[in-house]
Amino acid sequence: MATDLSFFRSESAQRLREQGLEQGREQGLAQGRAEQAARSVLTVLTGRGIELSAAHRARLAETTDLAQLNTWLVQALTATRASELFD
């Protein structure tokens, strides 16, 4: 008995695949922007000689909220210690 695979070739299936691909691209771009923002915060703090604890590094690496990361980046320009950003 042959299996009907016509759905997988249909316009509906193609549309669903395209939607999935687009969502994946958007998620990947958002993740990449967050990772770059976190690296920027780390670069500024390191360049200014401000050391981060393991907990601060973990929090920075785990944060995906771009607005929060950008806030930390601006604060990193004038902070004198890491706790000013994260506590």
Chimera marker file (.cmm) of the C-alpha trace (Angstrom):
<marker_set name="trace">
<marker id="1" x="0.000" y="0.000" z="0.000" r="1" g="1" b="0" radius="0.5"/>
<marker id="2" x="1.429" y="3.389" z="-1.014" r="1" g="1" b="0" radius="0.5"/>
<marker id="3" x="1.388" y="6.330" z="1.354" r="1" g="1" b="0" radius="0.5"/>
<marker id="4" x="-0.144" y="9.538" z="0.061" r="1" g="1" b="0" radius="0.5"/>
<marker id="5" x="2.553" y="12.229" z="0.322" r="1" g="1" b="0" radius="0.5"/>
<marker id="6" x="0.741" y="14.851" z="-1.734" r="1" g="1" b="0" radius="0.5"/>
<marker id="7" x="0.230" y="17.100" z="1.296" r="1" g="1" b="0" radius="0.5"/>
<marker id="8" x="3.992" y="17.542" z="1.682" r="1" g="1" b="0" radius="0.5"/>
<marker id="9" x="4.133" y="18.941" z="-1.860" r="1" g="1" b="0" radius="0.5"/>
<marker id="10" x="1.071" y="21.154" z="-1.465" r="1" g="1" b="0" radius="0.5"/>
<marker id="11" x="1.026" y="24.942" z="-1.258" r="1" g="1" b="0" radius="0.5"/>
<marker id="12" x="-0.099" y="24.690" z="2.374" r="1" g="1" b="0" radius="0.5"/>
<marker id="13" x="2.893" y="22.567" z="3.294" r="1" g="1" b="0" radius="0.5"/>
<marker id="14" x="5.254" y="24.884" z="1.441" r="1" g="1" b="0" radius="0.5"/>
<marker id="15" x="3.753" y="27.899" z="3.236" r="1" g="1" b="0" radius="0.5"/>
<marker id="16" x="4.150" y="26.176" z="6.609" r="1" g="1" b="0" radius="0.5"/>
<marker id="17" x="7.777" y="25.322" z="5.842" r="1" g="1" b="0" radius="0.5"/>
<marker id="18" x="8.481" y="28.923" z="4.826" r="1" g="1" b="0" radius="0.5"/>
<marker id="19" x="6.837" y="30.224" z="8.006" r="1" g="1" b="0" radius="0.5"/>
<marker id="20" x="8.959" y="27.865" z="10.086" r="1" g="1" b="0" radius="0.5"/>
<marker id="21" x="12.123" y="28.931" z="8.291" r="1" g="1" b="0" radius="0.5"/>
<marker id="22" x="11.274" y="32.605" z="8.763" r="1" g="1" b="0" radius="0.5"/>
<marker id="23" x="10.591" y="32.110" z="12.471" r="1" g="1" b="0" radius="0.5"/>
<marker id="24" x="13.887" y="30.267" z="12.823" r="1" g="1" b="0" radius="0.5"/>
<marker id="25" x="15.767" y="33.075" z="11.073" r="1" g="1" b="0" radius="0.5"/>
<marker id="26" x="14.125" y="35.695" z="13.287" r="1" g="1" b="0" radius="0.5"/>
<marker id="27" x="14.961" y="33.748" z="16.436" r="1" g="1" b="0" radius="0.5"/>
<marker id="28" x="18.536" y="33.243" z="15.274" r="1" g="1" b="0" radius="0.5"/>
<marker id="29" x="18.968" y="36.933" z="14.533" r="1" g="1" b="0" radius="0.5"/>
<marker id="30" x="17.528" y="37.925" z="17.904" r="1" g="1" b="0" radius="0.5"/>
<marker id="31" x="19.819" y="35.469" z="19.670" r="1" g="1" b="0" radius="0.5"/>
<marker id="32" x="22.817" y="36.776" z="17.736" r="1" g="1" b="0" radius="0.5"/>
<marker id="33" x="22.000" y="40.384" z="18.637" r="1" g="1" b="0" radius="0.5"/>
<marker id="34" x="21.692" y="39.473" z="22.324" r="1" g="1" b="0" radius="0.5"/>
<marker id="35" x="24.983" y="37.568" z="22.280" r="1" g="1" b="0" radius="0.5"/>
<marker id="36" x="26.755" y="40.491" z="20.617" r="1" g="1" b="0" radius="0.5"/>
<marker id="37" x="25.309" y="42.955" z="23.128" r="1" g="1" b="0" radius="0.5"/>
<marker id="38" x="26.477" y="40.730" z="26.010" r="1" g="1" b="0" radius="0.5"/>
<marker id="39" x="29.971" y="40.565" z="24.475" r="1" g="1" b="0" radius="0.5"/>
<marker id="40" x="29.968" y="44.351" z="24.166" r="1" g="1" b="0" radius="0.5"/>
<marker id="41" x="29.130" y="44.768" z="27.852" r="1" g="1" b="0" radius="0.5"/>
<marker id="42" x="31.880" y="42.319" z="28.755" r="1" g="1" b="0" radius="0.5"/>
<marker id="43" x="34.367" y="44.079" z="26.468" r="1" g="1" b="0" radius="0.5"/>
<marker id="44" x="33.654" y="47.498" z="27.984" r="1" g="1" b="0" radius="0.5"/>
<marker id="45" x="33.897" y="46.219" z="31.551" r="1" g="1" b="0" radius="0.5"/>
<marker id="46" x="37.076" y="44.268" z="30.831" r="1" g="1" b="0" radius="0.5"/>
<marker id="47" x="38.598" y="47.241" z="29.049" r="1" g="1" b="0" radius="0.5"/>
<marker id="48" x="37.863" y="49.413" z="32.052" r="1" g="1" b="0" radius="0.5"/>
<marker id="49" x="39.485" y="46.871" z="34.391" r="1" g="1" b="0" radius="0.5"/>
<marker id="50" x="36.244" y="45.850" z="36.080" r="1" g="1" b="0" radius="0.5"/>
<marker id="51" x="36.243" y="42.182" z="37.004" r="1" g="1" b="0" radius="0.5"/>
<marker id="52" x="33.095" y="40.097" z="36.897" r="1" g="1" b="0" radius="0.5"/>
<marker id="53" x="32.253" y="37.290" z="39.286" r="1" g="1" b="0" radius="0.5"/>
<marker id="54" x="31.208" y="33.942" z="37.887" r="1" g="1" b="0" radius="0.5"/>
<marker id="55" x="27.613" y="34.775" z="38.832" r="1" g="1" b="0" radius="0.5"/>
<marker id="56" x="27.766" y="38.096" z="36.971" r="1" g="1" b="0" radius="0.5"/>
<marker id="57" x="29.267" y="36.409" z="33.903" r="1" g="1" b="0" radius="0.5"/>
<marker id="58" x="26.533" y="33.768" z="33.988" r="1" g="1" b="0" radius="0.5"/>
<marker id="59" x="23.806" y="36.381" z="34.312" r="1" g="1" b="0" radius="0.5"/>
<marker id="60" x="25.243" y="38.337" z="31.413" r="1" g="1" b="0" radius="0.5"/>
<marker id="61" x="25.501" y="35.220" z="29.245" r="1" g="1" b="0" radius="0.5"/>
<marker id="62" x="21.958" y="34.095" z="30.073" r="1" g="1" b="0" radius="0.5"/>
<marker id="63" x="20.256" y="37.430" z="29.423" r="1" g="1" b="0" radius="0.5"/>
<marker id="64" x="18.400" y="37.600" z="26.122" r="1" g="1" b="0" radius="0.5"/>
<marker id="65" x="16.520" y="40.865" z="26.741" r="1" g="1" b="0" radius="0.5"/>
<marker id="66" x="18.183" y="43.273" z="24.323" r="1" g="1" b="0" radius="0.5"/>
<marker id="67" x="16.827" y="46.339" z="26.120" r="1" g="1" b="0" radius="0.5"/>
<marker id="68" x="18.383" y="45.154" z="29.404" r="1" g="1" b="0" radius="0.5"/>
<marker id="69" x="21.689" y="44.390" z="27.706" r="1" g="1" b="0" radius="0.5"/>
<marker id="70" x="21.752" y="47.844" z="26.115" r="1" g="1" b="0" radius="0.5"/>
<marker id="71" x="21.018" y="49.431" z="29.495" r="1" g="1" b="0" radius="0.5"/>
<marker id="72" x="23.933" y="47.513" z="30.990" r="1" g="1" b="0" radius="0.5"/>
<marker id="73" x="26.150" y="48.589" z="28.097" r="1" g="1" b="0" radius="0.5"/>
<marker id="74" x="25.441" y="52.264" z="28.758" r="1" g="1" b="0" radius="0.5"/>
<marker id="75" x="25.950" y="51.779" z="32.502" r="1" g="1" b="0" radius="0.5"/>
<marker id="76" x="29.208" y="49.906" z="31.863" r="1" g="1" b="0" radius="0.5"/>
<marker id="77" x="30.679" y="53.114" z="30.457" r="1" g="1" b="0" radius="0.5"/>
<marker id="78" x="30.635" y="54.799" z="33.861" r="1" g="1" b="0" radius="0.5"/>
<marker id="79" x="30.384" y="51.952" z="36.392" r="1" g="1" b="0" radius="0.5"/>
<marker id="80" x="33.204" y="51.536" z="38.895" r="1" g="1" b="0" radius="0.5"/>
<marker id="81" x="32.303" y="47.946" z="39.802" r="1" g="1" b="0" radius="0.5"/>
<marker id="82" x="30.178" y="45.174" z="38.289" r="1" g="1" b="0" radius="0.5"/>
<marker id="83" x="27.656" y="45.239" z="41.105" r="1" g="1" b="0" radius="0.5"/>
<marker id="84" x="26.490" y="48.672" z="39.895" r="1" g="1" b="0" radius="0.5"/>
<marker id="85" x="25.087" y="46.950" z="36.831" r="1" g="1" b="0" radius="0.5"/>
<marker id="86" x="23.795" y="43.668" z="38.174" r="1" g="1" b="0" radius="0.5"/>
<marker id="87" x="22.745" y="44.263" z="41.794" r="1" g="1" b="0" radius="0.5"/>
<link id1="1" id2="2" r="1" g="1" b="0" radius="0.2"/>
<link id1="2" id2="3" r="1" g="1" b="0" radius="0.2"/>
<link id1="3" id2="4" r="1" g="1" b="0" radius="0.2"/>
<link id1="4" id2="5" r="1" g="1" b="0" radius="0.2"/>
<link id1="5" id2="6" r="1" g="1" b="0" radius="0.2"/>
<link id1="6" id2="7" r="1" g="1" b="0" radius="0.2"/>
<link id1="7" id2="8" r="1" g="1" b="0" radius="0.2"/>
<link id1="8" id2="9" r="1" g="1" b="0" radius="0.2"/>
<link id1="9" id2="10" r="1" g="1" b="0" radius="0.2"/>
<link id1="10" id2="11" r="1" g="1" b="0" radius="0.2"/>
<link id1="11" id2="12" r="1" g="1" b="0" radius="0.2"/>
<link id1="12" id2="13" r="1" g="1" b="0" radius="0.2"/>
<link id1="13" id2="14" r="1" g="1" b="0" radius="0.2"/>
<link id1="14" id2="15" r="1" g="1" b="0" radius="0.2"/>
<link id1="15" id2="16" r="1" g="1" b="0" radius="0.2"/>
<link id1="16" id2="17" r="1" g="1" b="0" radius="0.2"/>
<link id1="17" id2="18" r="1" g="1" b="0" radius="0.2"/>
<link id1="18" id2="19" r="1" g="1" b="0" radius="0.2"/>
<link id1="19" id2="20" r="1" g="1" b="0" radius="0.2"/>
<link id1="20" id2="21" r="1" g="1" b="0" radius="0.2"/>
<link id1="21" id2="22" r="1" g="1" b="0" radius="0.2"/>
<link id1="22" id2="23" r="1" g="1" b="0" radius="0.2"/>
<link id1="23" id2="24" r="1" g="1" b="0" radius="0.2"/>
<link id1="24" id2="25" r="1" g="1" b="0" radius="0.2"/>
<link id1="25" id2="26" r="1" g="1" b="0" radius="0.2"/>
<link id1="26" id2="27" r="1" g="1" b="0" radius="0.2"/>
<link id1="27" id2="28" r="1" g="1" b="0" radius="0.2"/>
<link id1="28" id2="29" r="1" g="1" b="0" radius="0.2"/>
<link id1="29" id2="30" r="1" g="1" b="0" radius="0.2"/>
<link id1="30" id2="31" r="1" g="1" b="0" radius="0.2"/>
<link id1="31" id2="32" r="1" g="1" b="0" radius="0.2"/>
<link id1="32" id2="33" r="1" g="1" b="0" radius="0.2"/>
<link id1="33" id2="34" r="1" g="1" b="0" radius="0.2"/>
<link id1="34" id2="35" r="1" g="1" b="0" radius="0.2"/>
<link id1="35" id2="36" r="1" g="1" b="0" radius="0.2"/>
<link id1="36" id2="37" r="1" g="1" b="0" radius="0.2"/>
<link id1="37" id2="38" r="1" g="1" b="0" radius="0.2"/>
<link id1="38" id2="39" r="1" g="1" b="0" radius="0.2"/>
<link id1="39" id2="40" r="1" g="1" b="0" radius="0.2"/>
<link id1="40" id2="41" r="1" g="1" b="0" radius="0.2"/>
<link id1="41" id2="42" r="1" g="1" b="0" radius="0.2"/>
<link id1="42" id2="43" r="1" g="1" b="0" radius="0.2"/>
<link id1="43" id2="44" r="1" g="1" b="0" radius="0.2"/>
<link id1="44" id2="45" r="1" g="1" b="0" radius="0.2"/>
<link id1="45" id2="46" r="1" g="1" b="0" radius="0.2"/>
<link id1="46" id2="47" r="1" g="1" b="0" radius="0.2"/>
<link id1="47" id2="48" r="1" g="1" b="0" radius="0.2"/>
<link id1="48" id2="49" r="1" g="1" b="0" radius="0.2"/>
<link id1="49" id2="50" r="1" g="1" b="0" radius="0.2"/>
<link id1="50" id2="51" r="1" g="1" b="0" radius="0.2"/>
<link id1="51" id2="52" r="1" g="1" b="0" radius="0.2"/>
<link id1="52" id2="53" r="1" g="1" b="0" radius="0.2"/>
<link id1="53" id2="54" r="1" g="1" b="0" radius="0.2"/>
<link id1="54" id2="55" r="1" g="1" b="0" radius="0.2"/>
<link id1="55" id2="56" r="1" g="1" b="0" radius="0.2"/>
<link id1="56" id2="57" r="1" g="1" b="0" radius="0.2"/>
<link id1="57" id2="58" r="1" g="1" b="0" radius="0.2"/>
<link id1="58" id2="59" r="1" g="1" b="0" radius="0.2"/>
<link id1="59" id2="60" r="1" g="1" b="0" radius="0.2"/>
<link id1="60" id2="61" r="1" g="1" b="0" radius="0.2"/>
<link id1="61" id2="62" r="1" g="1" b="0" radius="0.2"/>
<link id1="62" id2="63" r="1" g="1" b="0" radius="0.2"/>
<link id1="63" id2="64" r="1" g="1" b="0" radius="0.2"/>
<link id1="64" id2="65" r="1" g="1" b="0" radius="0.2"/>
<link id1="65" id2="66" r="1" g="1" b="0" radius="0.2"/>
<link id1="66" id2="67" r="1" g="1" b="0" radius="0.2"/>
<link id1="67" id2="68" r="1" g="1" b="0" radius="0.2"/>
<link id1="68" id2="69" r="1" g="1" b="0" radius="0.2"/>
<link id1="69" id2="70" r="1" g="1" b="0" radius="0.2"/>
<link id1="70" id2="71" r="1" g="1" b="0" radius="0.2"/>
<link id1="71" id2="72" r="1" g="1" b="0" radius="0.2"/>
<link id1="72" id2="73" r="1" g="1" b="0" radius="0.2"/>
<link id1="73" id2="74" r="1" g="1" b="0" radius="0.2"/>
<link id1="74" id2="75" r="1" g="1" b="0" radius="0.2"/>
<link id1="75" id2="76" r="1" g="1" b="0" radius="0.2"/>
<link id1="76" id2="77" r="1" g="1" b="0" radius="0.2"/>
<link id1="77" id2="78" r="1" g="1" b="0" radius="0.2"/>
<link id1="78" id2="79" r="1" g="1" b="0" radius="0.2"/>
<link id1="79" id2="80" r="1" g="1" b="0" radius="0.2"/>
<link id1="80" id2="81" r="1" g="1" b="0" radius="0.2"/>
<link id1="81" id2="82" r="1" g="1" b="0" radius="0.2"/>
<link id1="82" id2="83" r="1" g="1" b="0" radius="0.2"/>
<link id1="83" id2="84" r="1" g="1" b="0" radius="0.2"/>
<link id1="84" id2="85" r="1" g="1" b="0" radius="0.2"/>
<link id1="85" id2="86" r="1" g="1" b="0" radius="0.2"/>
<link id1="86" id2="87" r="1" g="1" b="0" radius="0.2"/>
</marker_set>
